[in-house]
């Protein structure tokens, strides 16, 4: 069984292209192994990845594994033959012979210019053979079936279906970042989008020891199990946040609570990032979606840390975010009820244009280093 994986963006990487291709092959192997798929060979050929697998394995299972590998633009299950026009004609008739169709077209692509026939000549000769042997009709626009023929290096591949991959860059080519994940809709989507850019996510979830919080933790675990389709190893830090919130409520002015909550979350996440050698933080914030997500408040929160904060959802509306959540499979879990520590002790009128000087003045009322140290000390680490 042959499978050919095509990439898109990797082709633009110039001198670094080999590094990206090798990482893509590594990730393909991991994804197939995770599904119990056995393979013989995986190698680079002229802008493609060639996979050779033993026959008899489930194509649906293989397809699901490859559709979760970032970097793959599309792939196809292929038949092959020698680069000989008579062999190609016979193989084309064999490939289409078992299919139920009335109209067809041939779409050849000759990447290997050493082959003596042009793409158009291949189309004409193969098309004529199919008409004569199978008594089918050529239709160039919207045929029942398209036979694709790729002439590349010393190979000739034939196939009838292109299966879309997730695109993007191979996971782990862009380093690590710490993702602040809640049980809601937005943060899993933000994590997915950065994974698609090659960033490995280390997760941190903040919780308060209130009644029912264990159920909320389980919900987060369920979301991460879905994201595990796209990142083979998932590490999550469960960080207690209740004591920090209590101190803020007791000692700081009410309208700045949410901003102060977020600053402490960023500070704890930043400490985790140092431990994990991560280069950025990831949040599911979208500009203007809630009170804490105005530009003024984002600035006041982000000032607390030295790391860059990645906000891939910042320009999206809720329906766009929901659309991605449904596509990746997190939406149905995210809409289940859960306890959110950010919603605890929220004032009736939170500040939407927090003044940084005022925020820092209020923060001085707190033992910041001690509170962060306690939170880190009591954080539990799990692998999903």
BELJO-V235252 format. One record per helix or strand. SS is the DSSP state (@ for helix, = for strand). FROM is the first residue (numbers start at 1). LEN is the number of residues. If there is no record, write none. Layout:
SS_FROM_LEN / SS_FROM_LEN
This chain:
=_2_5 / @_9_4 / @_14_21 / =_41_5 / =_48_5 / @_59_8 / =_74_8 / @_85_13 / =_103_8 / @_119_16 / =_137_2 / =_145_8 / =_155_5 / =_163_2 / =_169_1 / =_176_5 / @_186_11 / =_197_1 / =_200_8 / @_213_15 / =_235_6 / @_242_10 / @_254_23 / =_280_3 / @_291_3 / @_295_8 / =_308_3 / @_318_11 / @_331_4 / @_341_3 / @_356_8 / @_368_10 / =_380_4
